[in-house]
């Protein structure tokens, strides 16, 4: 349970990073979630495909809900406040 929660927190953080990058590049409402999802779950998807295992986000849809929440939070935040440029460089 704890490990799964930490995995979801990591997916949220990477989805925020991808959404911020996509919004800075001027992508539309289709591009931002796609870039956020690829950033958040792309590496794990490649891992599962190479190991011939079921893709983790297809078996547990909580990852997609976390990505959607991260994209919504990021877009609302970026709409009303200018996000700091180096906020994610610390991590």
C-alpha positions as CSV (number, residue, x, y, z in Angstrom):
1,X,0.0,0.0,0.0
2,X,2.7,2.5,1.0
3,X,4.8,1.6,-2.1
4,X,1.8,2.0,-4.4
5,X,1.1,5.4,-2.8
6,X,4.7,6.6,-3.3
7,X,4.5,5.4,-6.9
8,X,1.4,7.5,-7.5
9,X,3.1,10.5,-5.9
10,X,6.0,10.1,-8.3
11,X,3.6,9.8,-11.3
12,X,1.9,13.0,-10.1
13,X,5.2,14.8,-9.9
14,X,6.4,13.7,-13.3
15,X,2.9,14.6,-14.8
16,X,3.2,18.1,-13.4
17,X,6.7,18.4,-14.9
18,X,5.4,17.3,-18.3
19,X,2.3,19.5,-18.1
20,X,4.4,22.6,-17.2
21,X,6.8,21.9,-20.1
22,X,4.0,21.4,-22.6
23,X,2.2,24.5,-21.4
24,X,5.4,26.6,-21.7
25,X,5.8,25.3,-25.3
26,X,2.3,26.6,-26.1
27,X,0.6,23.2,-26.6
28,X,-3.2,23.0,-26.7
29,X,-5.5,21.0,-24.4
30,X,-4.7,17.8,-26.3
31,X,-1.0,18.1,-26.2
32,X,-0.6,19.0,-22.6
33,X,-2.2,15.7,-21.2
34,X,-0.3,13.6,-23.8
35,X,3.1,15.1,-22.9
36,X,2.2,14.8,-19.2
37,X,1.2,11.1,-19.6
38,X,4.3,10.2,-21.7
39,X,6.5,11.9,-19.1
40,X,4.8,10.3,-16.2
41,X,4.3,6.7,-17.4
42,X,6.5,6.4,-20.5
43,X,9.5,4.8,-18.7
44,X,7.4,2.2,-16.9
45,X,5.6,1.3,-20.0
46,X,8.8,0.7,-21.9
47,X,10.0,-1.4,-18.9
48,X,6.9,-3.5,-18.9
49,X,7.0,-4.1,-22.7
50,X,10.6,-5.1,-22.7
51,X,10.0,-7.5,-19.8
52,X,6.9,-8.9,-21.5
53,X,4.7,-8.0,-18.5
54,X,1.2,-6.4,-18.5
55,X,1.5,-2.6,-18.8
56,X,1.0,-1.3,-15.3
57,X,-1.3,1.6,-16.1
58,X,-3.6,-0.6,-18.1
59,X,-4.1,-2.9,-15.2
60,X,-4.4,-0.1,-12.5
61,X,-6.3,2.9,-13.8
62,X,-5.4,4.9,-10.7
63,X,-2.4,6.1,-12.6
64,X,-4.5,7.7,-15.3
65,X,-6.7,9.4,-12.7
66,X,-3.6,10.8,-11.0
67,X,-2.3,12.1,-14.3
68,X,-5.6,13.8,-15.1
69,X,-5.6,15.4,-11.7
70,X,-2.1,16.6,-12.1
71,X,-2.9,18.1,-15.5
72,X,-5.9,19.9,-14.2
73,X,-4.1,21.2,-11.2
74,X,-1.2,22.4,-13.3
75,X,-3.4,24.1,-15.9
76,X,-5.4,25.9,-13.2
77,X,-2.2,26.9,-11.4
78,X,-0.6,28.1,-14.7
79,X,-3.7,30.0,-15.7
80,X,-3.9,32.1,-12.5
81,X,-0.2,32.2,-11.5
82,X,2.9,32.3,-13.5
83,X,4.8,29.1,-12.5
84,X,8.4,29.5,-11.4
85,X,10.9,28.6,-14.0
86,X,13.3,26.5,-11.8
87,X,10.8,25.0,-9.3
88,X,11.4,21.4,-10.3
89,X,15.2,21.7,-10.7
90,X,15.6,21.2,-6.9
91,X,14.3,17.7,-7.1
